[in-house]
Amino acid sequence: MSTRPTECAEPQGFARRYRDVRDASRALTVSLSPEDCLVQSMPDASPAKWHLAHTSWFFETFLLCEFLSDYTPFDPAFAVLFNSYYVRVGERHTRAERGLLTRPSLDEVHAYRDHVDAGMARLIDTVPQERWVELVELGLQHEQQHQELILMDIQHAFSRNPIEPAYRAVPAGSLATDPAQWLEVPGGLHMIGAEGEGFTFDNEGPRHRVWLEPFALADRLVTNGEYQAFIADGGYRRPELWLSDGWSTCEAEGWSAPLYWREDSAGWTRFSLEGRGPLDPDAPALHMSYYEAEAYARWAGARLPTEAEWEVAARLGGLRQVDDVAWQWTASPYVGYPGFVASEDAVGEYNGKFMVNQFVLRGGSLATPAGHTRLTYRNFFPPAARWAFSGIRLARR
């Protein structure tokens, strides 16, 4: 699945990197109770316990069962319970019912992770590197994706609790920002997509040419205060600003503000991983759907950038908040690049089969593990999704 060599050249480097990534997943859940780790607040989210188990299932299924002849699976039932969407691997437990898995317990899931980790240590130490190098790196990148999902999903779960508990007590660093400037980008023929050394997902290539007309990109994300002005101007009551499907969704869901926003007599507040607090007008606005982002851009007399525009502008430098605040919606549907072909084995189901009814987001977020993103990284969500750490960067012309 990786189209480039990994940076860890020696087995010892892989073993260290493997431990670091796996330890980071457990660290994200150490402050959570077993009850916290079981809850599933909506069908699109998953319990933290399931994330911990599924990432272990990946290593067990695609590496240990394939390359260690004497490996014994921890529990044969886990092959079904913690398969996500790999149809060619076998049966799967219904996604919307992952929160019903009271068994196995969280302690058993931790024991499962320990069992898999011991097997992976043996594999890395004894099996020739060329047999597993790309799959191990894919598994680690996959686990880092689930680390962000753990935070996304627990924030949503805690938001549904009437007492609105905080995941962490210490607020994140200040996100205050200066007035936006416009980065002018000349038109012409540009190259986008993955190249060079280091891991990339298959959907980041092949590298190819795109023609772009001259455009400009805002150097920072839209702020809460700017989005409040959209709301105050009737943004959620003006169908002329919305795509037809977006307006239908807005009406059906009763949207009147981004997810986690609330207005009362004291003003606007927002629920975050730090709990509920006053809305900071200078901080970047988060948790909007593609529909909301597109409507806001139209209201602002701008538009969303295409993913090619985003990548070209980001390579030029001069953009702020590229990958450390919010994934940024683009106007590009999630489809394969010219020449893209998914691999024929089971891991070929990782990205390719989702190339329909979704939009690309670029950048990274405050919840993305350090070092996980690249300028060619293509995240993707359905246009109505709001629980991701998503934001808006405007384009014009």
C-alpha atoms as a printed R data frame, in Angstrom:
    type eleno elety resid chain resno       x       y       z
1   ATOM     1    CA   MET     A     1   0.000   0.000   0.000
2   ATOM     2    CA   SER     A     2   2.926   2.317   0.574
3   ATOM     3    CA   THR     A     3   4.218   3.535  -2.769
4   ATOM     4    CA   ARG     A     4   7.535   4.735  -1.356
5   ATOM     5    CA   PRO     A     5  10.195   3.122   0.861
6   ATOM     6    CA   THR     A     6   9.794   3.718   4.548
7   ATOM     7    CA   GLU     A     7  12.241   5.875   6.479
8   ATOM     8    CA   CYS     A     8  13.039   3.175   9.079
9   ATOM     9    CA   ALA     A     9  15.805   1.245   7.328
10  ATOM    10    CA   GLU     A    10  16.641  -1.245  10.094
11  ATOM    11    CA   PRO     A    11  14.440  -3.696  12.028
12  ATOM    12    CA   GLN     A    12  15.457  -2.000  15.280
13  ATOM    13    CA   GLY     A    13  14.121   1.285  13.943
14  ATOM    14    CA   PHE     A    14  10.858  -0.362  13.019
15  ATOM    15    CA   ALA     A    15  10.563  -1.974  16.443
16  ATOM    16    CA   ARG     A    16  11.073   1.375  18.157
17  ATOM    17    CA   ARG     A    17   8.654   3.157  15.844
18  ATOM    18    CA   TYR     A    18   6.099   0.370  16.299
19  ATOM    19    CA   ARG     A    19   6.259   0.684  20.099
20  ATOM    20    CA   ASP     A    20   5.988   4.476  19.968
21  ATOM    21    CA   VAL     A    21   2.854   4.440  17.809
22  ATOM    22    CA   ARG     A    22   1.201   1.678  19.795
23  ATOM    23    CA   ASP     A    23   1.989   3.379  23.110
24  ATOM    24    CA   ALA     A    24   0.496   6.626  21.801
25  ATOM    25    CA   SER     A    25  -2.854   4.914  21.194
26  ATOM    26    CA   ARG     A    26  -3.046   3.601  24.727
27  ATOM    27    CA   ALA     A    27  -1.964   6.967  26.123
28  ATOM    28    CA   LEU     A    28  -4.971   8.606  24.471
29  ATOM    29    CA   THR     A    29  -7.311   6.356  26.458
30  ATOM    30    CA   VAL     A    30  -5.531   6.203  29.811
31  ATOM    31    CA   SER     A    31  -7.777   8.891  31.313
32  ATOM    32    CA   LEU     A    32 -10.946   7.187  30.072
33  ATOM    33    CA   SER     A    33 -13.016   4.783  32.143
34  ATOM    34    CA   PRO     A    34 -14.117   1.404  30.772
35  ATOM    35    CA   GLU     A    35 -17.576   2.951  30.345
36  ATOM    36    CA   ASP     A    36 -16.102   5.850  28.349
37  ATOM    37    CA   CYS     A    37 -14.319   3.356  26.110
38  ATOM    38    CA   LEU     A    38 -17.525   1.463  25.304
39  ATOM    39    CA   VAL     A    39 -19.885   4.251  24.323
40  ATOM    40    CA   GLN     A    40 -20.862   4.771  20.667
41  ATOM    41    CA   SER     A    41 -22.692   8.061  20.243
42  ATOM    42    CA   MET     A    42 -23.697   7.672  16.578
43  ATOM    43    CA   PRO     A    43 -23.314   5.090  13.791
44  ATOM    44    CA   ASP     A    44 -20.381   6.933  12.182
45  ATOM    45    CA   ALA     A    45 -18.368   6.913  15.419
46  ATOM    46    CA   SER     A    46 -16.788   3.933  17.159
47  ATOM    47    CA   PRO     A    47 -15.975   3.183  20.799
48  ATOM    48    CA   ALA     A    48 -12.407   3.812  21.904
49  ATOM    49    CA   LYS     A    49 -12.216   0.143  22.908
50  ATOM    50    CA   TRP     A    50 -13.069  -0.865  19.345
51  ATOM    51    CA   HIS     A    51 -10.362   1.417  17.916
52  ATOM    52    CA   LEU     A    52  -7.776  -0.172  20.232
53  ATOM    53    CA   ALA     A    53  -8.840  -3.645  19.155
54  ATOM    54    CA   HIS     A    54  -9.281  -2.960  15.437
55  ATOM    55    CA   THR     A    55  -5.794  -1.531  15.028
56  ATOM    56    CA   SER     A    56  -4.467  -4.714  16.643
57  ATOM    57    CA   TRP     A    57  -6.676  -6.820  14.363
58  ATOM    58    CA   PHE     A    58  -4.970  -5.157  11.389
59  ATOM    59    CA   PHE     A    59  -1.508  -6.320  12.464
60  ATOM    60    CA   GLU     A    60  -2.769  -9.764  13.440
61  ATOM    61    CA   THR     A    61  -4.703 -10.322  10.206
62  ATOM    62    CA   PHE     A    62  -2.354  -8.907   7.596
63  ATOM    63    CA   LEU     A    63   1.021  -9.660   9.203
64  ATOM    64    CA   LEU     A    64   1.065 -12.175  12.022
65  ATOM    65    CA   CYS     A    65  -1.297 -14.719  10.480
66  ATOM    66    CA   GLU     A    66   0.488 -14.345   7.146
67  ATOM    67    CA   PHE     A    67   4.168 -14.345   8.108
68  ATOM    68    CA   LEU     A    68   4.498 -16.138  11.483
69  ATOM    69    CA   SER     A    69   3.813 -19.825  10.913
70  ATOM    70    CA   ASP     A    70   3.548 -20.583  14.626
71  ATOM    71    CA   TYR     A    71   1.368 -17.590  15.529
72  ATOM    72    CA   THR     A    72  -1.831 -18.371  17.448
73  ATOM    73    CA   PRO     A    73  -4.618 -15.748  17.240
74  ATOM    74    CA   PHE     A    74  -5.599 -14.325  20.614
75  ATOM    75    CA   ASP     A    75  -9.291 -15.165  20.110
76  ATOM    76    CA   PRO     A    76 -10.779 -16.428  16.804
77  ATOM    77    CA   ALA     A    77 -13.970 -14.430  17.465
78  ATOM    78    CA   PHE     A    78 -12.001 -11.183  17.210
79  ATOM    79    CA   ALA     A    79 -11.558 -11.794  13.466
80  ATOM    80    CA   VAL     A    80 -15.240 -10.882  13.053
81  ATOM    81    CA   LEU     A    81 -15.723  -8.447  15.941
82  ATOM    82    CA   PHE     A    82 -12.934  -6.106  14.909
83  ATOM    83    CA   ASN     A    83 -12.914  -6.317  11.125
84  ATOM    84    CA   SER     A    84 -14.047  -2.946   9.793
85  ATOM    85    CA   TYR     A    85 -14.805  -3.047   6.061
86  ATOM    86    CA   TYR     A    86 -12.478  -5.668   4.589
87  ATOM    87    CA   VAL     A    87 -15.048  -7.795   2.793
88  ATOM    88    CA   ARG     A    88 -12.486 -10.139   1.263
89  ATOM    89    CA   VAL     A    89 -11.095 -10.986   4.690
90  ATOM    90    CA   GLY     A    90 -14.360 -12.329   6.074
91  ATOM    91    CA   GLU     A    91 -17.454 -11.511   8.107
92  ATOM    92    CA   ARG     A    92 -17.808  -8.243  10.013
93  ATOM    93    CA   HIS     A    93 -19.792  -7.059  13.007
94  ATOM    94    CA   THR     A    94 -22.311  -4.345  12.118
95  ATOM    95    CA   ARG     A    95 -20.661  -0.934  12.344
96  ATOM    96    CA   ALA     A    96 -23.624   0.806  13.974
97  ATOM    97    CA   GLU     A    97 -23.637  -1.804  16.782
98  ATOM    98    CA   ARG     A    98 -20.023  -1.616  17.908
99  ATOM    99    CA   GLY     A    99 -21.206   0.045  21.113
100 ATOM   100    CA   LEU     A   100 -23.066  -3.159  22.026
101 ATOM   101    CA   LEU     A   101 -19.824  -5.105  22.425
102 ATOM   102    CA   THR     A   102 -19.741  -5.185  26.216
103 ATOM   103    CA   ARG     A   103 -17.599  -8.279  25.786
104 ATOM   104    CA   PRO     A   104 -14.653  -8.528  25.416
105 ATOM   105    CA   SER     A   105 -13.832  -6.242  28.304
106 ATOM   106    CA   LEU     A   106 -11.387  -3.355  28.058
107 ATOM   107    CA   ASP     A   107  -8.871  -5.433  30.029
108 ATOM   108    CA   GLU     A   108  -9.197  -8.213  27.461
109 ATOM   109    CA   VAL     A   109  -8.643  -5.738  24.647
110 ATOM   110    CA   HIS     A   110  -5.474  -4.541  26.376
111 ATOM   111    CA   ALA     A   111  -4.383  -8.181  26.695
112 ATOM   112    CA   TYR     A   112  -5.115  -8.603  22.981
113 ATOM   113    CA   ARG     A   113  -2.878  -5.643  22.175
114 ATOM   114    CA   ASP     A   114  -0.099  -7.115  24.337
115 ATOM   115    CA   HIS     A   115  -0.456 -10.466  22.570
116 ATOM   116    CA   VAL     A   116  -0.243  -8.841  19.135
117 ATOM   117    CA   ASP     A   117   2.673  -6.645  20.199
118 ATOM   118    CA   ALA     A   118   4.621  -9.698  21.349
119 ATOM   119    CA   GLY     A   119   3.960 -11.365  18.017
120 ATOM   120    CA   MET     A   120   5.021  -8.288  16.091
121 ATOM   121    CA   ALA     A   121   8.264  -8.087  18.065
122 ATOM   122    CA   ARG     A   122   9.042 -11.654  16.989
123 ATOM   123    CA   LEU     A   123   8.090 -10.936  13.385
124 ATOM   124    CA   ILE     A   124  10.265  -7.841  13.124
125 ATOM   125    CA   ASP     A   125  13.171  -9.700  14.727
126 ATOM   126    CA   THR     A   126  12.973 -12.966  12.762
127 ATOM   127    CA   VAL     A   127  11.208 -12.508   9.414
128 ATOM   128    CA   PRO     A   128  13.122 -10.928   6.504
129 ATOM   129    CA   GLN     A   129  12.328  -7.232   6.313
130 ATOM   130    CA   GLU     A   130  11.365  -7.193   2.661
131 ATOM   131    CA   ARG     A   131   8.372  -9.432   3.419
132 ATOM   132    CA   TRP     A   132   6.733  -7.071   5.892
133 ATOM   133    CA   VAL     A   133   8.251  -3.610   5.624
134 ATOM   134    CA   GLU     A   134   5.458  -1.884   3.678
135 ATOM   135    CA   LEU     A   135   2.617  -3.591   5.545
136 ATOM   136    CA   VAL     A   136   4.045  -2.673   8.949
137 ATOM   137    CA   GLU     A   137   4.356   0.958   7.912
138 ATOM   138    CA   LEU     A   138   0.805   0.888   6.531
139 ATOM   139    CA   GLY     A   139  -0.408  -0.563   9.826
140 ATOM   140    CA   LEU     A   140   1.310   2.201  11.788
141 ATOM   141    CA   GLN     A   141  -0.100   4.918   9.547
142 ATOM   142    CA   HIS     A   142  -3.504   3.245   9.891
143 ATOM   143    CA   GLU     A   143  -3.191   3.284  13.669
144 ATOM   144    CA   GLN     A   144  -2.329   6.985  13.627
145 ATOM   145    CA   GLN     A   145  -5.508   7.628  11.661
146 ATOM   146    CA   HIS     A   146  -7.428   5.838  14.395
147 ATOM   147    CA   GLN     A   147  -5.708   7.921  17.047
148 ATOM   148    CA   GLU     A   148  -7.368  10.989  15.571
149 ATOM   149    CA   LEU     A   149 -10.649   9.075  15.320
150 ATOM   150    CA   ILE     A   150 -10.438   8.237  19.031
151 ATOM   151    CA   LEU     A   151 -10.386  11.955  19.824
152 ATOM   152    CA   MET     A   152 -13.095  12.799  17.294
153 ATOM   153    CA   ASP     A   153 -15.362  10.074  18.613
154 ATOM   154    CA   ILE     A   154 -14.836  10.709  22.334
155 ATOM   155    CA   GLN     A   155 -15.505  14.420  21.847
156 ATOM   156    CA   HIS     A   156 -18.792  13.580  20.150
157 ATOM   157    CA   ALA     A   157 -19.683  11.060  22.854
158 ATOM   158    CA   PHE     A   158 -18.931  13.495  25.671
159 ATOM   159    CA   SER     A   159 -20.965  16.195  23.912
160 ATOM   160    CA   ARG     A   160 -24.028  13.944  24.130
161 ATOM   161    CA   ASN     A   161 -23.633  13.568  27.894
162 ATOM   162    CA   PRO     A   162 -25.746  16.206  29.720
163 ATOM   163    CA   ILE     A   163 -22.864  17.029  32.076
164 ATOM   164    CA   GLU     A   164 -20.540  17.563  29.091
165 ATOM   165    CA   PRO     A   165 -17.346  16.199  30.657
166 ATOM   166    CA   ALA     A   166 -13.960  17.388  29.457
167 ATOM   167    CA   TYR     A   167 -11.543  14.903  27.920
168 ATOM   168    CA   ARG     A   168  -8.593  16.994  29.085
169 ATOM   169    CA   ALA     A   169  -8.455  19.721  31.672
170 ATOM   170    CA   VAL     A   170  -5.659  21.849  30.222
171 ATOM   171    CA   PRO     A   171  -6.813  24.029  27.339
172 ATOM   172    CA   ALA     A   172  -4.963  23.788  24.051
173 ATOM   173    CA   GLY     A   173  -2.665  26.646  23.068
174 ATOM   174    CA   SER     A   174  -4.128  29.911  21.874
175 ATOM   175    CA   LEU     A   175  -5.396  29.837  18.307
176 ATOM   176    CA   ALA     A   176  -5.841  33.591  17.951
177 ATOM   177    CA   THR     A   177  -4.923  34.817  14.497
178 ATOM   178    CA   ASP     A   178  -4.223  37.990  12.520
179 ATOM   179    CA   PRO     A   179  -6.351  39.378   9.673
180 ATOM   180    CA   ALA     A   180  -6.363  37.177   6.587
181 ATOM   181    CA   GLN     A   181  -4.138  37.957   3.626
182 ATOM   182    CA   TRP     A   182  -4.480  36.536   0.117
183 ATOM   183    CA   LEU     A   183  -1.745  34.429  -1.452
184 ATOM   184    CA   GLU     A   184  -1.774  35.042  -5.199
185 ATOM   185    CA   VAL     A   185  -0.908  31.994  -7.306
186 ATOM   186    CA   PRO     A   186  -0.186  32.248 -11.030
187 ATOM   187    CA   GLY     A   187  -1.985  29.984 -13.433
188 ATOM   188    CA   GLY     A   188  -0.343  27.377 -15.591
189 ATOM   189    CA   LEU     A   189   0.637  23.725 -15.639
190 ATOM   190    CA   HIS     A   190   1.461  22.268 -12.221
191 ATOM   191    CA   MET     A   191   2.384  18.854 -10.833
192 ATOM   192    CA   ILE     A   192   0.532  17.410  -7.854
193 ATOM   193    CA   GLY     A   193   0.629  14.104  -6.030
194 ATOM   194    CA   ALA     A   194   3.183  12.068  -4.129
195 ATOM   195    CA   GLU     A   195   6.822  11.845  -5.125
196 ATOM   196    CA   GLY     A   196  10.177  11.039  -3.563
197 ATOM   197    CA   GLU     A   197  11.015   9.085  -0.427
198 ATOM   198    CA   GLY     A   198   8.824   8.276   2.548
199 ATOM   199    CA   PHE     A   199   5.449   6.631   3.063
200 ATOM   200    CA   THR     A   200   2.403   7.638   1.051
201 ATOM   201    CA   PHE     A   201  -1.060   6.115   0.780
202 ATOM   202    CA   ASP     A   202  -1.949   4.770  -2.647
203 ATOM   203    CA   ASN     A   203  -4.588   7.494  -3.188
204 ATOM   204    CA   GLU     A   204  -1.879  10.194  -3.095
205 ATOM   205    CA   GLY     A   205  -0.628   9.165  -6.537
206 ATOM   206    CA   PRO     A   206   0.158   8.847  -9.308
207 ATOM   207    CA   ARG     A   207   1.824  12.238  -9.572
208 ATOM   208    CA   HIS     A   208   0.310  14.070 -12.514
209 ATOM   209    CA   ARG     A   209  -0.134  17.413 -14.283
210 ATOM   210    CA   VAL     A   210  -3.049  19.785 -13.683
211 ATOM   211    CA   TRP     A   211  -3.869  23.055 -15.393
212 ATOM   212    CA   LEU     A   212  -4.866  25.879 -13.057
213 ATOM   213    CA   GLU     A   213  -6.191  29.319 -13.837
214 ATOM   214    CA   PRO     A   214  -4.761  32.143 -11.677
215 ATOM   215    CA   PHE     A   215  -6.266  32.098  -8.180
216 ATOM   216    CA   ALA     A   216  -5.734  33.322  -4.636
217 ATOM   217    CA   LEU     A   217  -5.956  31.460  -1.345
218 ATOM   218    CA   ALA     A   218  -6.562  32.964   2.110
219 ATOM   219    CA   ASP     A   219  -3.443  32.536   4.212
220 ATOM   220    CA   ARG     A   220  -5.429  31.457   7.275
221 ATOM   221    CA   LEU     A   221  -8.662  29.698   8.185
222 ATOM   222    CA   VAL     A   222 -12.051  31.331   8.694
223 ATOM   223    CA   THR     A   223 -12.528  32.360  12.333
224 ATOM   224    CA   ASN     A   224 -15.409  31.872  14.737
225 ATOM   225    CA   GLY     A   225 -16.160  35.590  14.622
226 ATOM   226    CA   GLU     A   226 -16.343  35.579  10.834
227 ATOM   227    CA   TYR     A   227 -18.617  32.555  10.877
228 ATOM   228    CA   GLN     A   228 -20.810  34.223  13.519
229 ATOM   229    CA   ALA     A   229 -21.386  37.051  11.038
230 ATOM   230    CA   PHE     A   230 -22.647  34.483   8.533
231 ATOM   231    CA   ILE     A   231 -25.086  33.157  11.132
232 ATOM   232    CA   ALA     A   232 -26.208  36.666  12.128
233 ATOM   233    CA   ASP     A   233 -26.881  37.471   8.469
234 ATOM   234    CA   GLY     A   234 -29.326  34.569   8.241
235 ATOM   235    CA   GLY     A   235 -26.883  32.114   6.716
236 ATOM   236    CA   TYR     A   236 -28.838  29.109   7.970
237 ATOM   237    CA   ARG     A   237 -32.146  30.600   6.786
238 ATOM   238    CA   ARG     A   238 -31.173  31.555   3.233
239 ATOM   239    CA   PRO     A   239 -31.562  28.668   0.779
240 ATOM   240    CA   GLU     A   240 -30.001  30.710  -2.036
241 ATOM   241    CA   LEU     A   241 -26.626  30.267  -0.334
242 ATOM   242    CA   TRP     A   242 -26.811  26.497  -0.200
243 ATOM   243    CA   LEU     A   243 -26.463  23.584  -2.575
244 ATOM   244    CA   SER     A   244 -29.804  21.838  -2.956
245 ATOM   245    CA   ASP     A   245 -28.693  18.698  -1.129
246 ATOM   246    CA   GLY     A   246 -27.047  20.840   1.532
247 ATOM   247    CA   TRP     A   247 -30.201  22.828   2.146
248 ATOM   248    CA   SER     A   248 -32.253  19.638   2.377
249 ATOM   249    CA   THR     A   249 -29.785  18.297   4.940
250 ATOM   250    CA   CYS     A   250 -29.762  21.567   6.862
251 ATOM   251    CA   GLU     A   251 -33.563  21.514   7.106
252 ATOM   252    CA   ALA     A   252 -33.778  17.819   7.942
253 ATOM   253    CA   GLU     A   253 -31.117  18.042  10.667
254 ATOM   254    CA   GLY     A   254 -32.251  21.405  12.031
255 ATOM   255    CA   TRP     A   255 -28.819  22.992  11.702
256 ATOM   256    CA   SER     A   256 -28.460  26.577  12.912
257 ATOM   257    CA   ALA     A   257 -24.738  26.664  13.761
258 ATOM   258    CA   PRO     A   258 -21.675  24.400  13.533
259 ATOM   259    CA   LEU     A   259 -21.614  21.231  15.582
260 ATOM   260    CA   TYR     A   260 -20.901  21.859  19.291
261 ATOM   261    CA   TRP     A   261 -21.912  25.551  19.144
262 ATOM   262    CA   ARG     A   262 -24.663  26.831  21.448
263 ATOM   263    CA   GLU     A   263 -26.179  30.260  21.997
264 ATOM   264    CA   ASP     A   264 -27.904  31.263  25.244
265 ATOM   265    CA   SER     A   265 -28.423  34.399  27.301
266 ATOM   266    CA   ALA     A   266 -24.707  34.543  28.057
267 ATOM   267    CA   GLY     A   267 -23.724  34.393  24.393
268 ATOM   268    CA   TRP     A   268 -22.099  31.745  22.211
269 ATOM   269    CA   THR     A   269 -20.238  28.762  23.635
270 ATOM   270    CA   ARG     A   270 -18.492  25.800  22.046
271 ATOM   271    CA   PHE     A   271 -17.882  22.274  23.292
272 ATOM   272    CA   SER     A   272 -14.371  20.966  22.722
273 ATOM   273    CA   LEU     A   273 -12.037  18.324  24.113
274 ATOM   274    CA   GLU     A   274 -11.527  20.754  27.011
275 ATOM   275    CA   GLY     A   275 -15.273  20.891  27.722
276 ATOM   276    CA   ARG     A   276 -17.697  23.728  27.072
277 ATOM   277    CA   GLY     A   277 -16.425  27.275  27.139
278 ATOM   278    CA   PRO     A   278 -16.968  30.724  25.626
279 ATOM   279    CA   LEU     A   279 -16.575  30.904  21.861
280 ATOM   280    CA   ASP     A   280 -13.309  32.645  20.983
281 ATOM   281    CA   PRO     A   281 -14.104  34.923  18.021
282 ATOM   282    CA   ASP     A   282 -10.460  34.951  16.899
283 ATOM   283    CA   ALA     A   283  -9.968  31.187  16.847
284 ATOM   284    CA   PRO     A   284 -10.498  29.165  13.656
285 ATOM   285    CA   ALA     A   285 -14.034  27.853  13.242
286 ATOM   286    CA   LEU     A   286 -14.260  24.054  13.494
287 ATOM   287    CA   HIS     A   287 -16.716  21.234  12.902
288 ATOM   288    CA   MET     A   288 -18.547  22.422   9.793
289 ATOM   289    CA   SER     A   289 -19.770  20.101   7.062
290 ATOM   290    CA   TYR     A   290 -18.843  20.547   3.423
291 ATOM   291    CA   TYR     A   291 -22.332  21.950   2.897
292 ATOM   292    CA   GLU     A   292 -21.812  24.616   5.564
293 ATOM   293    CA   ALA     A   293 -18.330  25.439   4.301
294 ATOM   294    CA   GLU     A   294 -19.592  25.859   0.739
295 ATOM   295    CA   ALA     A   295 -22.524  28.034   1.855
296 ATOM   296    CA   TYR     A   296 -20.229  30.229   3.946
297 ATOM   297    CA   ALA     A   297 -17.800  30.652   1.043
298 ATOM   298    CA   ARG     A   298 -20.632  31.721  -1.255
299 ATOM   299    CA   TRP     A   299 -21.899  34.186   1.361
300 ATOM   300    CA   ALA     A   300 -18.376  35.612   1.711
301 ATOM   301    CA   GLY     A   301 -18.094  36.205  -2.029
302 ATOM   302    CA   ALA     A   302 -15.460  33.500  -2.358
303 ATOM   303    CA   ARG     A   303 -15.350  29.758  -2.916
304 ATOM   304    CA   LEU     A   304 -13.634  26.629  -1.635
305 ATOM   305    CA   PRO     A   305 -10.314  25.756  -3.285
306 ATOM   306    CA   THR     A   306  -9.869  22.633  -5.331
307 ATOM   307    CA   GLU     A   307  -7.446  20.153  -3.832
308 ATOM   308    CA   ALA     A   308  -4.968  20.895  -6.636
309 ATOM   309    CA   GLU     A   309  -5.101  24.609  -5.804
310 ATOM   310    CA   TRP     A   310  -4.605  23.849  -2.127
311 ATOM   311    CA   GLU     A   311  -1.557  21.645  -2.766
312 ATOM   312    CA   VAL     A   312   0.077  24.040  -5.205
313 ATOM   313    CA   ALA     A   313  -0.427  27.020  -2.880
314 ATOM   314    CA   ALA     A   314   0.787  25.090   0.164
315 ATOM   315    CA   ARG     A   315   3.994  24.151  -1.648
316 ATOM   316    CA   LEU     A   316   4.680  27.827  -2.328
317 ATOM   317    CA   GLY     A   317   4.673  28.611   1.390
318 ATOM   318    CA   GLY     A   318   3.005  31.579   2.981
319 ATOM   319    CA   LEU     A   319  -0.069  29.711   4.259
320 ATOM   320    CA   ARG     A   320  -0.739  29.598   7.986
321 ATOM   321    CA   GLN     A   321  -2.571  26.849   9.891
322 ATOM   322    CA   VAL     A   322  -1.752  24.320   7.196
323 ATOM   323    CA   ASP     A   323  -1.824  21.096   9.220
324 ATOM   324    CA   ASP     A   324  -2.106  21.884  12.935
325 ATOM   325    CA   VAL     A   325  -5.656  23.211  13.429
326 ATOM   326    CA   ALA     A   326  -8.282  21.804  11.088
327 ATOM   327    CA   TRP     A   327  -8.637  19.688   7.986
328 ATOM   328    CA   GLN     A   328  -9.757  22.023   5.220
329 ATOM   329    CA   TRP     A   329 -12.639  21.212   2.919
330 ATOM   330    CA   THR     A   330 -11.921  21.429  -0.790
331 ATOM   331    CA   ALA     A   331 -14.325  21.576  -3.720
332 ATOM   332    CA   SER     A   332 -12.866  18.337  -5.095
333 ATOM   333    CA   PRO     A   333 -14.818  15.089  -5.041
334 ATOM   334    CA   TYR     A   334 -12.820  12.147  -3.748
335 ATOM   335    CA   VAL     A   335 -11.906  10.171  -6.877
336 ATOM   336    CA   GLY     A   336  -8.792   8.420  -8.090
337 ATOM   337    CA   TYR     A   337  -6.050  10.374  -9.784
338 ATOM   338    CA   PRO     A   338  -5.419   9.616 -13.477
339 ATOM   339    CA   GLY     A   339  -3.817   6.186 -13.631
340 ATOM   340    CA   PHE     A   340  -4.806   5.168 -10.093
341 ATOM   341    CA   VAL     A   341  -5.289   1.419  -9.655
342 ATOM   342    CA   ALA     A   342  -6.036  -0.165  -6.288
343 ATOM   343    CA   SER     A   343  -4.051  -3.272  -5.438
344 ATOM   344    CA   GLU     A   344  -5.838  -6.560  -5.967
345 ATOM   345    CA   ASP     A   345  -5.262  -7.965  -2.478
346 ATOM   346    CA   ALA     A   346  -7.402  -7.283   0.587
347 ATOM   347    CA   VAL     A   347  -5.532  -4.141   1.615
348 ATOM   348    CA   GLY     A   348  -6.571  -2.714  -1.753
349 ATOM   349    CA   GLU     A   349  -9.902  -2.046  -0.027
350 ATOM   350    CA   TYR     A   350  -8.191   0.573   2.165
351 ATOM   351    CA   ASN     A   351  -8.922   3.635   0.014
352 ATOM   352    CA   GLY     A   352 -10.104   2.897  -3.507
353 ATOM   353    CA   LYS     A   353 -13.573   1.586  -2.805
354 ATOM   354    CA   PHE     A   354 -14.555   4.792  -0.991
355 ATOM   355    CA   MET     A   355 -14.074   6.977  -4.051
356 ATOM   356    CA   VAL     A   356 -17.720   8.019  -4.354
357 ATOM   357    CA   ASN     A   357 -20.017  10.510  -2.590
358 ATOM   358    CA   GLN     A   358 -17.202  12.075  -0.553
359 ATOM   359    CA   PHE     A   359 -15.121  15.266  -0.682
360 ATOM   360    CA   VAL     A   360 -11.410  15.737  -0.143
361 ATOM   361    CA   LEU     A   361 -10.005  17.616   2.843
362 ATOM   362    CA   ARG     A   362  -6.385  18.739   2.957
363 ATOM   363    CA   GLY     A   363  -3.960  19.684   5.703
364 ATOM   364    CA   GLY     A   364  -4.247  18.213   9.181
365 ATOM   365    CA   SER     A   365  -5.772  19.073  12.544
366 ATOM   366    CA   LEU     A   366  -5.060  19.673  16.202
367 ATOM   367    CA   ALA     A   367  -5.824  15.972  16.749
368 ATOM   368    CA   THR     A   368  -3.607  14.590  13.967
369 ATOM   369    CA   PRO     A   369  -0.504  12.804  15.315
370 ATOM   370    CA   ALA     A   370   2.725  14.705  14.770
371 ATOM   371    CA   GLY     A   371   4.479  13.713  11.570
372 ATOM   372    CA   HIS     A   372   1.450  11.969  10.100
373 ATOM   373    CA   THR     A   373   0.516  14.552   7.470
374 ATOM   374    CA   ARG     A   374   1.995  15.546   4.113
375 ATOM   375    CA   LEU     A   375   1.083  18.165   1.526
376 ATOM   376    CA   THR     A   376  -0.156  15.336  -0.703
377 ATOM   377    CA   TYR     A   377  -2.324  13.728   2.029
378 ATOM   378    CA   ARG     A   378  -5.934  13.255   0.906
379 ATOM   379    CA   ASN     A   379  -8.427  12.952   3.748
380 ATOM   380    CA   PHE     A   380 -12.064  12.420   2.805
381 ATOM   381    CA   PHE     A   381 -15.513  12.554   4.388
382 ATOM   382    CA   PRO     A   382 -19.137  12.632   3.227
383 ATOM   383    CA   PRO     A   383 -20.376  16.202   2.663
384 ATOM   384    CA   ALA     A   384 -22.724  16.149   5.679
385 ATOM   385    CA   ALA     A   385 -20.050  15.001   8.172
386 ATOM   386    CA   ARG     A   386 -19.413  17.490  10.986
387 ATOM   387    CA   TRP     A   387 -17.673  15.646  13.831
388 ATOM   388    CA   ALA     A   388 -14.234  15.705  12.194
389 ATOM   389    CA   PHE     A   389 -11.852  18.546  13.032
390 ATOM   390    CA   SER     A   390 -12.778  20.364   9.821
391 ATOM   391    CA   GLY     A   391 -12.479  24.044   8.914
392 ATOM   392    CA   ILE     A   392 -12.630  26.504   6.016
393 ATOM   393    CA   ARG     A   393  -9.910  28.113   3.903
394 ATOM   394    CA   LEU     A   394 -11.291  30.419   1.213
395 ATOM   395    CA   ALA     A   395 -10.261  30.791  -2.418
396 ATOM   396    CA   ARG     A   396 -11.238  33.373  -4.992
397 ATOM   397    CA   ARG     A   397 -11.234  33.780  -8.770
